[in-house]
């Protein structure tokens, strides 16, 4: 069973990776029934075809009938682990259900949807728990840093005068290669706009030449 703290549209896997799961022999990908129709609780940002594909694939997986004798990988979205319980070994995992809210922290141009508890809890019997918390950015000396989110606060890639960021340190550990291309394009556009607005120094020092 896989627990994801946010929704289908914010899942860290890519569409092709999720699609490949359906081709595994003797393995069924299963979407929990409660997660098939999240509606407004799991919005897809306009102009994000990758997220739209992931939601569509999740619906398709959810409509498949599990095959007898096959192993199952069950996805639970909007779910966060709370406590691992057990005496000498892992016996159960208590989890909480989440809701998505807009995270207004920082100066990111694309506001992120953060998972917040909605007050519903449950328990799952298990003997093994693996965590996948991903990447976390580190601060750079002299540059502002958001300790809560592990990113450098920015506005469309601009941190401050002549300092720019792109990728995960800009928006957090999310997306794939295509996402980073869009992210970099935004940062470069901001940089060029600053250059054209005269925010960069235009004077240069003496040019040295050497005879061959």
N, CA and C of each residue as an Amber inpcrd file, in Angstrom:
protein
   636
   0.8390000  -1.1800000   0.0000000   0.0000000   0.0000000   0.0000000
   0.8850000   1.2440000   0.0000000   0.5350000   2.2120000  -0.8280000
   1.2870000   3.4600000  -0.9340000   0.4100000   4.6050000  -0.4480000
   0.9220000   5.3760000   0.5040000   0.2100000   6.5330000   1.0320000
   0.8470000   7.8020000   0.4730000   0.0310000   8.6740000  -0.0870000
   0.5110000   9.9530000  -0.5880000  -0.1840000  11.0900000   0.1380000
   0.5970000  12.0410000   0.6560000  -0.0060000  13.0820000   1.4910000
  -0.8710000  14.0520000   0.6900000  -0.6160000  14.1530000  -0.6270000
  -1.4460000  15.0360000  -1.4520000  -2.2670000  14.1910000  -2.4270000
  -2.8450000  14.8320000  -3.4480000  -3.7740000  14.1460000  -4.3240000
  -3.1440000  13.5280000  -5.5510000  -3.9910000  13.0070000  -6.4230000
  -3.5080000  12.3600000  -7.6410000  -2.7860000  13.3370000  -8.5480000
  -3.2810000  14.5850000  -8.6200000  -2.6920000  15.5780000  -9.5210000
  -1.3380000  16.0630000  -9.0420000  -1.0030000  15.8400000  -7.7660000
   0.2720000  16.3020000  -7.2310000   1.2430000  15.1530000  -6.9830000
   0.9150000  13.9630000  -7.4550000   1.7730000  12.8000000  -7.2100000
   3.1560000  13.0050000  -7.8180000   4.1870000  12.4840000  -7.1400000
   5.5620000  12.6990000  -7.5800000   5.9330000  11.8170000  -8.7740000
   5.2280000  10.7230000  -8.9960000   5.5540000   9.8900000 -10.1490000
   5.0910000  10.5630000 -11.4400000   5.6810000  10.1520000 -12.5490000
   5.2780000  10.6960000 -13.8460000   4.1990000   9.8150000 -14.4690000
   3.5070000  10.3510000 -15.4750000   2.4860000   9.5840000 -16.1730000
   3.0160000   8.2850000 -16.7580000   4.1520000   8.3280000 -17.5040000
   4.7000000   7.0880000 -18.0690000   5.0650000   6.0540000 -17.0040000
   5.5780000   6.5180000 -15.8500000   5.9070000   5.5760000 -14.7740000
   4.6460000   4.9040000 -14.2550000   3.6060000   5.6830000 -14.0690000
   2.3440000   5.1460000 -13.5780000   1.7320000   4.1980000 -14.6050000
   1.8360000   4.5800000 -15.8760000   1.2910000   3.7570000 -16.9520000
   2.0080000   2.4060000 -17.0130000   3.3200000   2.4220000 -16.7940000
   4.1020000   1.1760000 -16.8520000   3.6760000   0.1960000 -15.7630000
   3.1320000   0.7170000 -14.6710000   2.6730000  -0.1590000 -13.6000000
   1.5980000  -1.1180000 -14.0920000   0.7880000  -0.6470000 -15.0350000
  -0.2780000  -1.4820000 -15.5630000   0.2020000  -2.6210000 -16.4380000
   1.4940000  -2.5930000 -16.8220000   2.0370000  -3.6410000 -17.6810000
   2.7970000  -4.7090000 -16.9070000   2.8700000  -4.5600000 -15.5760000
   3.5710000  -5.5680000 -14.7810000   2.7730000  -6.8650000 -14.7280000
   3.4690000  -7.9690000 -14.9140000   2.7970000  -9.2680000 -14.8620000
   2.4380000  -9.6240000 -13.4200000   1.2500000 -10.1320000 -13.2430000
   0.7800000 -10.6190000 -11.9430000   0.7350000  -9.5450000 -10.8680000
   0.6330000  -8.2780000 -11.2920000   0.5310000  -7.1580000 -10.3470000
  -0.6020000  -6.2370000 -10.7950000  -1.4900000  -5.9140000  -9.8800000
  -2.5760000  -4.9790000 -10.1700000  -2.3510000  -3.6770000  -9.4040000
  -2.4470000  -2.5800000 -10.1220000  -2.4480000  -1.2840000  -9.4720000
  -3.8790000  -0.9360000  -9.0990000  -4.1240000  -0.6560000  -7.8390000
  -5.4840000  -0.4360000  -7.3440000  -5.5730000   0.9440000  -6.7070000
  -6.6050000   1.6930000  -7.0670000  -6.8760000   2.9840000  -6.4480000
  -8.0230000   2.8030000  -5.4730000  -7.8170000   3.2170000  -4.2370000
  -8.8680000   3.0830000  -3.2390000 -10.1250000   3.8090000  -3.6920000
 -11.2810000   3.1900000  -3.4710000 -12.5420000   3.7560000  -3.9450000
 -12.7980000   5.1670000  -3.4610000 -12.3750000   5.4880000  -2.2370000
 -12.6150000   6.8210000  -1.6930000 -11.8100000   7.8870000  -2.4200000
 -10.7830000   7.4590000  -3.1760000  -9.9130000   8.4130000  -3.8540000
 -10.2310000   8.5630000  -5.3380000 -11.2610000   7.8810000  -5.8050000
 -11.5770000   7.9420000  -7.2270000 -12.3040000   9.2300000  -7.6150000
 -13.0490000   9.8040000  -6.7130000 -13.8350000  10.9920000  -7.0300000
 -13.5700000  12.0660000  -5.9840000 -12.3470000  12.6140000  -6.0180000
 -11.9710000  13.6410000  -5.0450000 -12.5080000  15.0110000  -5.4180000
 -12.8090000  15.1850000  -6.7080000 -13.4100000  16.4410000  -7.1600000
 -12.5810000  17.6560000  -6.8080000 -13.2130000  18.6400000  -6.1670000
 -12.5510000  19.8990000  -5.8290000 -11.4300000  19.7030000  -4.8160000
 -11.4330000  18.5650000  -4.1230000 -10.3840000  18.3060000  -3.1410000
  -9.0500000  17.9860000  -3.8000000  -9.0610000  17.7190000  -5.0910000
  -7.8410000  17.3440000  -5.8120000  -7.8110000  18.0610000  -7.1590000
  -7.6630000  19.3840000  -7.1670000  -7.7560000  20.1370000  -8.4240000
  -6.5390000  19.9650000  -9.3070000  -6.7560000  20.0600000 -10.6080000
  -5.6780000  20.0510000 -11.5800000  -5.4490000  21.4810000 -12.0450000
  -4.2170000  21.9620000 -11.9120000  -3.9210000  23.3230000 -12.3040000
  -4.0790000  23.4740000 -13.8160000  -4.7800000  24.4950000 -14.2860000
  -4.9420000  24.7020000 -15.7290000  -3.5870000  24.7770000 -16.4340000
  -3.5250000  24.1600000 -17.5910000  -2.2840000  24.1790000 -18.3580000
  -1.2410000  23.2000000 -17.8690000  -1.6470000  22.2000000 -17.0950000
  -0.7180000  21.1860000 -16.5980000  -1.1370000  19.8250000 -17.1330000
  -0.7430000  19.5100000 -18.3780000  -1.1860000  18.2450000 -18.9900000
  -0.6570000  17.0170000 -18.2730000   0.5310000  17.1210000 -17.6490000
   1.0910000  15.9600000 -16.9470000   0.2000000  15.5700000 -15.7730000
  -0.2490000  16.5640000 -15.0090000  -1.1260000  16.2730000 -13.8760000
  -2.4630000  15.7300000 -14.3530000  -2.9810000  16.2960000 -15.4460000
  -4.2500000  15.8120000 -15.9870000  -4.1410000  14.3450000 -16.4060000
  -2.9820000  13.9690000 -16.9790000  -2.7760000  12.5770000 -17.3750000
  -2.7500000  11.6610000 -16.1590000  -2.0940000  12.1060000 -15.0700000
  -2.0060000  11.2780000 -13.8830000  -3.3860000  11.0380000 -13.2750000
  -4.2300000  12.0690000 -13.2870000  -5.5880000  11.9110000 -12.7760000
  -6.3750000  10.9420000 -13.6600000  -6.2250000  11.0860000 -14.9720000
  -6.9440000  10.1940000 -15.8960000  -6.4990000   8.7440000 -15.7110000
  -5.1870000   8.5240000 -15.5780000  -4.6880000   7.1640000 -15.3860000
  -5.1790000   6.5840000 -14.0620000  -5.2440000   7.4210000 -13.0240000
  -5.7310000   6.9470000 -11.7290000  -7.1770000   6.4750000 -11.8560000
  -7.9780000   7.2080000 -12.6110000  -9.3760000   6.8020000 -12.8160000
  -9.4500000   5.4820000 -13.5670000  -8.5800000   5.3300000 -14.5690000
  -8.5810000   4.0940000 -15.3390000  -8.1740000   2.9070000 -14.4610000
  -7.1630000   3.1110000 -13.6200000  -6.7410000   2.0460000 -12.7120000
  -7.8790000   1.6800000 -11.7690000  -8.5850000   2.7030000 -11.3000000
  -9.6610000   2.4640000 -10.3420000 -10.8250000   1.7080000 -10.9270000
 -10.9840000   1.7360000 -12.2420000 -12.0950000   1.0540000 -12.8930000
 -11.7840000  -0.3860000 -13.2630000 -10.5140000  -0.7820000 -13.1030000
 -10.1420000  -2.1460000 -13.4400000 -10.5480000  -3.1100000 -12.3310000
 -10.9520000  -4.2920000 -12.7500000 -11.2870000  -5.3340000 -11.7880000
 -10.0110000  -6.0690000 -11.3850000  -9.7060000  -6.1510000 -10.0820000
  -8.5180000  -6.8940000  -9.6350000  -8.5790000  -8.3410000 -10.1160000
  -7.4500000  -8.8560000 -10.5490000  -7.3890000 -10.2200000 -11.0620000
  -7.0900000 -11.2040000  -9.9320000  -7.7880000 -12.3180000  -9.9010000
  -7.5400000 -13.3150000  -8.8460000  -6.0940000 -13.8020000  -8.8830000
  -5.4840000 -13.8920000  -7.7140000  -4.1290000 -14.4300000  -7.6140000
  -3.0260000 -13.4310000  -7.8530000  -3.3680000 -12.2000000  -8.2340000
  -2.3370000 -11.1920000  -8.5030000  -2.0090000 -10.3890000  -7.2490000
  -0.7510000  -9.9750000  -7.1450000  -0.3690000  -9.0510000  -6.0820000
  -1.0090000  -7.6870000  -6.3650000  -1.2080000  -6.9100000  -5.3270000
  -1.8610000  -5.6150000  -5.4960000  -1.0230000  -4.4930000  -4.8850000
  -0.9260000  -3.3950000  -5.6130000  -0.3360000  -2.1620000  -5.0960000
  -1.4820000  -1.1670000  -4.9690000  -1.8530000  -0.8610000  -3.7420000
  -3.0090000  -0.0130000  -3.4830000  -2.5450000   1.4040000  -3.1590000
  -3.1050000   2.3780000  -3.8740000  -2.7640000   3.7850000  -3.6700000
  -3.8200000   4.4640000  -2.8040000  -3.3590000   5.1510000  -1.7680000
  -4.2290000   5.9920000  -0.9480000  -3.7060000   7.4250000  -1.0520000
  -4.5130000   8.3230000  -1.5890000  -4.1090000   9.7230000  -1.6970000
  -4.6670000  10.5300000  -0.5200000  -4.1470000  11.7450000  -0.3630000
  -4.5750000  12.6350000   0.7250000  -4.5010000  11.9170000   2.0750000
  -3.3980000  11.1920000   2.2770000  -3.2120000  10.3980000   3.4870000
  -1.7780000  10.5370000   3.9760000  -1.5990000  10.8320000   5.2550000
  -0.2560000  10.9740000   5.8380000  -0.0850000  10.0260000   7.0140000
   1.0780000   9.3840000   7.1250000   1.3450000   8.5470000   8.3010000
   1.5000000   9.4230000   9.5390000   0.9830000   8.9650000  10.6620000
   1.0740000   9.7220000  11.9090000   1.9670000   9.0310000  12.9350000
   1.6820000   7.7520000  13.2090000   2.4230000   7.0220000  14.2440000
   2.6000000   5.5720000  13.8070000   3.8160000   5.0650000  13.9650000
   4.0710000   3.6370000  13.7890000   3.9540000   2.9900000  15.1540000
   3.1290000   1.9650000  15.2770000   2.9010000   1.3210000  16.5650000
   3.3970000  -0.1190000  16.5460000   3.6770000  -0.6310000  17.7360000
   4.1720000  -1.9940000  17.8930000   5.1000000  -2.0650000  19.0810000
   5.2820000  -3.2440000  19.6360000   6.1630000  -3.4080000  20.7960000
   7.5740000  -3.7670000  20.3380000   7.7890000  -5.0260000  19.9310000
   9.1200000  -5.4480000  19.4930000   9.3350000  -5.2290000  17.9960000
   8.2640000  -4.9770000  17.2680000   8.3610000  -4.7800000  15.8270000
   7.1960000  -3.9200000  15.3650000   7.2310000  -3.5420000  14.0960000
   6.1210000  -2.7700000  13.5350000   4.8830000  -3.6510000  13.4540000
   3.7820000  -3.1330000  13.9760000   2.5260000  -3.8800000  13.9320000
   1.4220000  -3.1330000  13.2040000   1.4560000  -1.8160000  13.2630000
   0.4000000  -1.0430000  12.6090000   0.8860000   0.3820000  12.3520000
   0.1760000   1.0500000  11.4970000   0.4690000   2.4400000  11.1590000
  -0.8150000   3.2450000  11.3020000  -0.7690000   4.2510000  12.1420000
  -1.9190000   5.1460000  12.2480000  -1.7280000   6.2920000  11.2650000
  -2.7690000   6.6060000  10.5100000  -2.6720000   7.6290000   9.4780000
  -3.7950000   8.6540000   9.6280000  -3.5940000   9.7810000   8.9930000
  -4.6090000  10.8240000   8.9880000  -4.9530000  11.2260000   7.5740000
  -6.1990000  11.5790000   7.3530000  -6.6460000  12.0350000   6.0320000
  -6.4370000  13.5450000   5.9180000  -6.1160000  13.9870000   4.7120000
  -5.7560000  15.3840000   4.4900000  -6.7420000  16.1100000   3.5830000
  -6.5960000  17.4140000   3.5820000  -7.2530000  18.2770000   2.6110000
  -6.1790000  19.1700000   2.0030000  -6.4210000  19.6710000   0.8050000
  -5.4560000  20.5210000   0.1370000  -5.8130000  21.9860000   0.3380000
  -4.8200000  22.7730000   0.7120000  -5.0060000  24.2160000   0.8730000
  -3.8780000  24.9260000   0.1360000  -4.1320000  26.1460000  -0.3010000
  -3.1150000  26.9200000  -0.9950000  -2.0840000  27.4090000   0.0090000
  -0.8260000  27.1220000  -0.2610000   0.2620000  27.5510000   0.6030000
   0.7250000  28.9270000   0.1440000   0.4810000  29.9340000   0.9480000
   0.8180000  31.3080000   0.5830000   2.2010000  31.7080000   1.0830000
   2.9490000  30.7850000   1.6620000   4.2600000  31.1530000   2.1930000
   5.2360000  31.4050000   1.0630000   6.2230000  32.2420000   1.3260000
   7.2260000  32.5580000   0.3180000   6.6810000  33.4810000  -0.7620000
   7.4830000  33.6390000  -1.8010000   7.1050000  34.5280000  -2.9000000
   7.0240000  33.7720000  -4.2140000   6.7550000  32.4900000  -4.1410000
   6.6880000  31.6980000  -5.3620000   5.5510000  32.1720000  -6.2450000
   5.8310000  32.2450000  -7.5440000   4.8030000  32.6990000  -8.4750000
   3.6890000  31.6810000  -8.6070000   4.0190000  30.3840000  -8.4570000
   3.0070000  29.3340000  -8.5420000   2.7080000  28.8340000  -7.1360000
   1.5960000  29.2540000  -6.5670000   1.2400000  28.8440000  -5.2200000
   1.0380000  27.3310000  -5.1680000   1.5940000  26.6990000  -4.1640000
   1.5250000  25.2570000  -4.0520000   0.3450000  24.8290000  -3.1970000
  -0.1390000  23.6410000  -3.4760000  -1.2150000  23.0610000  -2.6800000
  -0.5880000  22.1790000  -1.6040000  -0.7470000  22.5820000  -0.3680000
  -0.1770000  21.8340000   0.7460000  -1.2420000  20.9640000   1.4000000
  -0.7900000  19.8450000   1.9500000  -1.6940000  18.9270000   2.6330000
  -1.8230000  19.3230000   4.0960000  -3.0520000  19.4770000   4.5580000
  -3.3360000  19.8030000   5.9500000  -4.3110000  18.7720000   6.5170000
  -4.1630000  18.4120000   7.7990000  -5.0660000  17.4180000   8.4030000
  -6.5170000  17.8850000   8.3820000  -7.4200000  16.9550000   8.1320000
  -8.8380000  17.3000000   8.1690000  -9.5680000  16.6250000   9.3350000
  -8.7910000  16.0360000  10.2380000  -9.3790000  15.5100000  11.4700000
  -9.8780000  14.0920000  11.4100000  -9.5860000  13.3780000  10.3040000
 -10.0180000  11.9790000  10.1790000  -8.7960000  11.0780000  10.2620000
  -8.8730000  10.0360000  11.1100000  -7.7530000   9.1190000  11.2840000
  -8.1940000   7.6740000  11.0990000  -7.2100000   6.8290000  10.8350000
  -7.4690000   5.4100000  10.6930000  -6.2130000   4.6340000  11.0170000
  -6.2900000   3.2990000  10.9640000  -5.1540000   2.4520000  11.2860000
  -5.0120000   1.3560000  10.2430000  -3.7870000   1.0200000   9.9530000
  -3.4900000   0.0100000   8.9440000  -2.5490000  -1.0200000   9.5440000
  -2.9630000  -2.2790000   9.5900000  -2.0950000  -3.3450000  10.0890000
  -0.9750000  -3.5990000   9.0820000   0.2590000  -3.6010000   9.5550000
   1.3890000  -3.8300000   8.6640000   2.6070000  -4.2530000   9.4680000
   3.5310000  -4.9270000   8.8240000   4.7740000  -5.3410000   9.4880000
   5.9890000  -4.6460000   8.8920000   5.7650000  -3.7750000   7.9050000
   6.8830000  -3.0880000   7.2480000   6.4430000  -1.6990000   6.8180000
   7.2640000  -0.6980000   7.1200000   6.9890000   0.6810000   6.7190000
   8.2380000   1.2470000   6.0510000   8.0940000   1.7700000   4.8530000
   9.1840000   2.4390000   4.1490000   8.7860000   3.8940000   3.9320000
   9.7010000   4.7960000   4.1600000   9.3800000   6.1970000   3.9490000
  10.1510000   6.7360000   2.7470000   9.5190000   7.6080000   2.0300000
  10.1330000   8.2510000   0.8630000   9.8160000   9.7320000   0.9610000
  10.7190000  10.4720000   1.5830000  10.4490000  11.8880000   1.8440000
  11.1090000  12.8080000   0.8370000  11.9370000  12.2190000  -0.0510000
  12.4800000  13.0040000  -1.1460000  13.5730000  13.9790000  -0.7470000
  13.7830000  14.9250000  -1.6410000  14.8680000  15.8910000  -1.5230000
  14.4630000  17.0780000  -0.6570000  15.4300000  17.6360000   0.0550000
  15.2090000  18.8830000   0.7750000  16.3880000  19.8040000   0.5110000
  16.0940000  21.0400000   0.1110000  17.1330000  22.0000000  -0.2070000
  17.8830000  22.4690000   1.0330000  19.0980000  22.9600000   0.8240000
  19.9160000  23.5070000   1.8890000  20.1300000  24.9980000   1.6700000
  20.2650000  25.7570000   2.7640000  20.4730000  27.2000000   2.6130000
  21.8430000  27.5200000   2.0340000  21.9310000  28.6710000   1.3970000
  23.1860000  29.1970000   0.8610000  23.5020000  30.4750000   1.6270000
  24.7440000  30.6250000   2.0330000  25.1280000  31.7770000   2.8330000
  24.7480000  33.1050000   2.2080000  24.0930000  33.9560000   2.9910000
  23.7360000  35.2830000   2.5140000  22.4620000  35.3540000   1.7090000
  21.7960000  34.2190000   1.4900000  20.5550000  34.1800000   0.7040000
  19.4150000  33.7240000   1.6110000  18.2660000  34.3870000   1.5160000
  17.1110000  34.0140000   2.3350000  16.7240000  32.5620000   2.0750000
  16.2010000  31.8920000   3.1080000  15.8420000  30.4870000   2.9800000
  14.5780000  30.2070000   3.7660000  13.6580000  29.4580000   3.1700000
  12.4160000  29.0620000   3.8220000  12.6400000  27.7100000   4.4840000
  12.8610000  27.7140000   5.7970000  13.1540000  26.4760000   6.5100000
  11.9880000  25.5010000   6.4720000  10.7690000  26.0180000   6.4590000
   9.6000000  25.1570000   6.4770000   9.4880000  24.3430000   5.1970000
   9.7190000  24.9780000   4.0670000   9.5220000  24.2950000   2.7870000
  10.8230000  23.8440000   2.1460000  11.9660000  24.2960000   2.6640000
  13.2460000  23.8880000   2.1070000  13.5350000  24.4920000   0.7500000
  13.0760000  25.7160000   0.5130000  13.3050000  26.3880000  -0.7640000
  13.8230000  27.8050000  -0.5120000  14.3530000  28.4040000  -1.5630000
  14.7580000  29.8040000  -1.5050000  13.5830000  30.6510000  -1.9960000
  13.0270000  31.5050000  -1.1440000  11.8810000  32.3290000  -1.5650000
  12.2340000  33.1550000  -2.7950000  11.3140000  33.2080000  -3.7330000
  11.5820000  33.9100000  -4.9830000  10.2730000  34.3320000  -5.6300000
  10.4000000  35.1850000  -6.6140000   9.2560000  35.6030000  -7.4070000
   9.5810000  35.3570000  -8.8700000   8.9520000  34.3320000  -9.4180000
   9.2080000  33.9100000 -10.7980000  10.6960000  33.6680000 -11.0430000
  11.3740000  33.1300000 -10.0240000  12.7890000  32.8010000 -10.1380000
  13.7270000  33.8530000  -9.5910000  13.2590000  35.0790000  -9.3820000
  14.1110000  36.1440000  -8.8590000  14.1220000  36.0890000  -7.3390000
  15.3150000  35.9910000  -6.7690000  15.4660000  35.9950000  -5.3170000
  15.6780000  37.4170000  -4.8200000  16.6270000  38.1020000  -5.4320000
  16.9150000  39.5010000  -5.1450000  17.7210000  40.0330000  -6.3200000
  18.3140000  41.1900000  -6.1910000  19.0490000  41.7990000  -7.2870000
  20.1590000  40.8750000  -7.7880000  20.0440000  40.4170000  -9.0400000
  21.0340000  39.5860000  -9.7200000  21.2200000  38.1970000  -9.0960000
  20.2410000  37.7400000  -8.3560000  20.2650000  36.3790000  -7.8180000
  18.9920000  35.6660000  -8.2560000  19.1540000  34.5210000  -8.9300000
  18.0140000  33.7890000  -9.4840000  18.1340000  32.3050000  -9.1350000
  16.9980000  31.6290000  -9.1190000  16.9820000  30.1930000  -8.8410000
  16.0750000  29.4860000  -9.8430000  16.3010000  28.1830000  -9.9630000
  15.4530000  27.3670000 -10.8210000  15.4500000  25.9440000 -10.2910000
  14.4250000  25.1820000 -10.6360000  14.3680000  23.7790000 -10.2280000
  13.8120000  23.5970000  -8.8380000  14.2430000  22.5270000  -8.1740000
  13.6630000  22.1520000  -6.8910000  13.9490000  23.1680000  -5.7930000
  15.0990000  23.8350000  -5.8480000  15.3910000  24.8330000  -4.8250000
  14.4880000  26.0490000  -4.9990000  13.8540000  26.1520000  -6.1530000
  12.9310000  27.2540000  -6.4370000  11.5110000  26.9390000  -5.9760000
  11.0580000  25.6930000  -6.2160000   9.6570000  25.3640000  -5.9680000
   9.4450000  24.1460000  -5.0830000  10.5240000  23.4500000  -4.7060000
  10.3870000  22.2330000  -3.9240000  10.5250000  20.9990000  -4.8040000
  10.7030000  19.8100000  -4.2020000  10.9490000  18.5910000  -4.9610000
   9.6950000  18.0620000  -5.6390000   9.4160000  18.5690000  -6.8060000
   8.2190000  18.1290000  -7.5310000   8.4760000  18.1840000  -9.0270000
   7.7370000  17.3660000  -9.7620000   7.8110000  17.4210000 -11.2130000
   8.8960000  16.5410000 -11.8000000   8.9390000  16.5340000 -13.1290000
   9.8930000  15.7250000 -13.8840000  10.7020000  16.6470000 -14.7890000
  11.4040000  16.0730000 -15.7760000  12.2600000  16.8790000 -16.6440000
  11.4650000  17.9850000 -17.3320000  10.2800000  17.6460000 -17.8260000
   9.4590000  18.6520000 -18.5000000   9.0760000  19.7950000 -17.5750000
   8.7980000  19.4710000 -16.3130000   8.4510000  20.5030000 -15.3380000
   9.6240000  21.4420000 -15.1190000  10.8360000  20.8870000 -15.0470000
  12.0150000  21.7110000 -14.8400000  12.3070000  22.6000000 -16.0450000
  11.9560000  22.1390000 -17.2290000  12.1350000  22.9780000 -18.4140000
  11.2540000  24.2190000 -18.3350000   9.9940000  24.0080000 -17.9550000
   9.0680000  25.1390000 -17.8190000   9.5430000  26.0770000 -16.7130000
  10.0030000  25.4890000 -15.6140000  10.4970000  26.2700000 -14.4840000
  11.6970000  27.1150000 -14.8940000  12.6370000  26.5240000 -15.6310000
  13.8290000  27.2490000 -16.0740000  13.4760000  28.3500000 -17.0600000
  12.5250000  28.0620000 -17.9310000  12.0960000  29.0750000 -18.8960000
  11.5460000  30.3070000 -18.1830000  10.7900000  30.0870000 -17.1170000
  10.2410000  31.2040000 -16.3560000  11.3590000  32.0290000 -15.7290000
  12.3560000  31.3400000 -15.1400000  13.4640000  32.0470000 -14.5010000
  14.2640000  32.8490000 -15.5220000  14.5550000  32.2410000 -16.6810000
  15.3190000  32.9490000 -17.7100000  14.5400000  34.1530000 -18.2290000
  13.2290000  34.0110000 -18.3690000  12.4020000  35.1430000 -18.8090000
  12.4940000  36.2920000 -17.8080000  12.4840000  35.9620000 -16.5220000
  12.6180000  36.9890000 -15.4860000  13.9890000  37.6440000 -15.5550000
  15.0210000  36.8330000 -15.7530000  16.3850000  37.3620000 -15.8570000
  16.5170000  38.3140000 -17.0440000  15.9810000  37.9260000 -18.1970000
  16.0600000  38.7800000 -19.3890000  15.2750000  40.0750000 -19.1930000
  14.1440000  39.9670000 -18.5120000  13.3580000  41.1710000 -18.2490000
  14.1390000  42.1450000 -17.3720000  14.8610000  41.6280000 -16.3870000
  15.6820000  42.4780000 -15.5300000  16.8220000  43.1130000 -16.3200000
  17.3970000  42.3470000 -17.2270000  18.4910000  42.8770000 -18.0570000
  17.9820000  44.0120000 -18.9440000  16.8510000  43.7820000 -19.5780000
  16.2960000  44.8090000 -20.4650000  15.8530000  46.0460000 -19.6940000
  15.5170000  45.8720000 -18.4090000  15.1080000  47.0020000 -17.5830000
  16.3040000  47.7530000 -17.0020000  17.5320000  47.3080000 -17.3440000
  18.7230000  48.0000000 -16.8880000  19.1020000  47.7110000 -15.4520000
  18.6800000  46.5510000 -14.9060000  18.9940000  46.2330000 -13.5160000
  20.3590000  45.5960000 -13.3430000  21.0550000  45.3160000 -14.4540000
  22.3910000  44.7530000 -14.3640000  23.4080000  45.8480000 -14.6770000
  24.5890000  45.8310000 -14.0530000  25.6190000  46.8310000 -14.3900000
  26.0820000  46.6540000 -15.8230000  26.2920000  47.7700000 -16.4990000
  26.6900000  47.7130000 -17.9120000  28.1350000  48.1000000 -18.1240000
  28.8110000  48.5940000 -17.0990000  30.2080000  48.9840000 -17.2480000
  31.1010000  47.7780000 -17.0980000  32.1850000  47.7570000 -17.8380000
  33.1600000  46.6670000 -17.7560000  34.5300000  47.2610000 -17.5100000
  35.4250000  46.4740000 -16.9830000  36.7750000  46.9340000 -16.7160000
  37.5960000  46.9760000 -17.9720000  38.8480000  47.3900000 -17.8640000
  39.7240000  47.4840000 -19.0370000  39.9430000  46.1280000 -19.6780000
  39.9950000  46.0740000 -20.9770000  40.2010000  44.8490000 -21.7130000
  41.6960000  44.6630000 -21.9650000  42.2140000  43.5480000 -21.5600000
  43.6430000  43.2710000 -21.7400000  43.8510000  42.4560000 -23.0110000
  44.8320000  42.8020000 -23.7370000  45.1660000  42.0550000 -24.9600000
  46.6020000  41.5390000 -24.8490000  46.8770000  40.4900000 -25.5760000
  48.2380000  39.9330000 -25.5680000  48.6260000  39.5520000 -26.9790000
  49.8160000  39.9740000 -27.3430000  50.3000000  39.6310000 -28.6870000
  50.7690000  38.1980000 -28.7200000  50.4450000  37.5510000 -29.8310000
  50.8910000  36.1660000 -29.9970000  52.2850000  36.1110000 -30.5740000
